[in-house]
């Protein structure tokens, strides 16, 4: 879902629900972090798996 689609959906919420969502985003940083993690995971589902050793080599850590 794009940012534009998310904003459209948020705007359809009643004002009290919009306020509740904004409060969650501002005050509950753990919740926001979880949402970002879930979005990243969903976006990368179709990527092929790579061994940890390969990732470390790519970063110059091995």
CORPE-V376746 format. One record per residue. N is the residue number from 1. PHI is phi in degrees with one decimal (999 if undefined). OMEGA is omega as a letter, one per 40 degrees, with the letter a starting at -180 (NA if undefined). D_LAST is the distance of its C-alpha to the last C-alpha in Angstrom with 1 decimal. Layout:
[[N & PHI & OMEGA & D_LAST] [N & PHI & OMEGA & D_LAST]]
//
This chain:
[[1 & 999 & a & 36.5] [2 & -81.4 & i & 36.6] [3 & -60.7 & i & 37.2] [4 & -62.9 & i & 40.8] [5 & -64.5 & i & 41.4] [6 & -63.1 & i & 40.2] [7 & -62.2 & i & 42.5] [8 & -60.2 & a & 45.4] [9 & -66.9 & i & 44.9] [10 & -62.2 & a & 44.7] [11 & -66.4 & i & 47.9] [12 & -82.4 & i & 49.7] [13 & -71.3 & i & 49.2] [14 & -61.0 & a & 52.1] [15 & -52.0 & a & 51.8] [16 & -66.4 & i & 51.3] [17 & -72.4 & i & 48.3] [18 & -60.8 & i & 46.9] [19 & -62.8 & i & 47.2] [20 & -61.4 & i & 45.6] [21 & -63.7 & i & 42.6] [22 & -62.0 & i & 42.2] [23 & -61.1 & i & 42.6] [24 & -59.6 & a & 39.8] [25 & -62.9 & a & 37.5] [26 & -84.1 & a & 38.4] [27 & -94.6 & a & 38.9] [28 & -103.9 & a & 36.6] [29 & -63.7 & i & 33.1] [30 & -63.2 & i & 31.6] [31 & -63.4 & i & 33.6] [32 & -62.4 & i & 32.5] [33 & -61.2 & i & 28.8] [34 & -61.8 & i & 29.5] [35 & -65.5 & i & 31.3] [36 & -65.0 & i & 28.5] [37 & -59.3 & a & 25.9] [38 & -64.5 & i & 28.4] [39 & -65.7 & i & 29.0] [40 & -65.3 & i & 25.4] [41 & -60.2 & a & 25.0] [42 & -63.6 & a & 28.3] [43 & -65.7 & a & 27.3] [44 & -103.5 & a & 24.1] [45 & -56.9 & a & 25.8] [46 & -86.7 & i & 26.2] [47 & -74.8 & i & 22.7] [48 & -68.4 & i & 21.1] [49 & -74.3 & i & 18.6] [50 & -131.1 & i & 14.9] [51 & -64.2 & i & 12.7] [52 & -56.9 & a & 10.2] [53 & -57.7 & i & 7.4] [54 & -65.9 & i & 8.8] [55 & -61.9 & i & 9.0] [56 & -63.4 & i & 5.5] [57 & -60.7 & a & 5.1] [58 & -60.9 & i & 8.5] [59 & -92.9 & a & 8.0] [60 & 71.4 & a & 5.8] [61 & -104.2 & a & 3.8] [62 & -124.2 & NA & 0.0]]
//
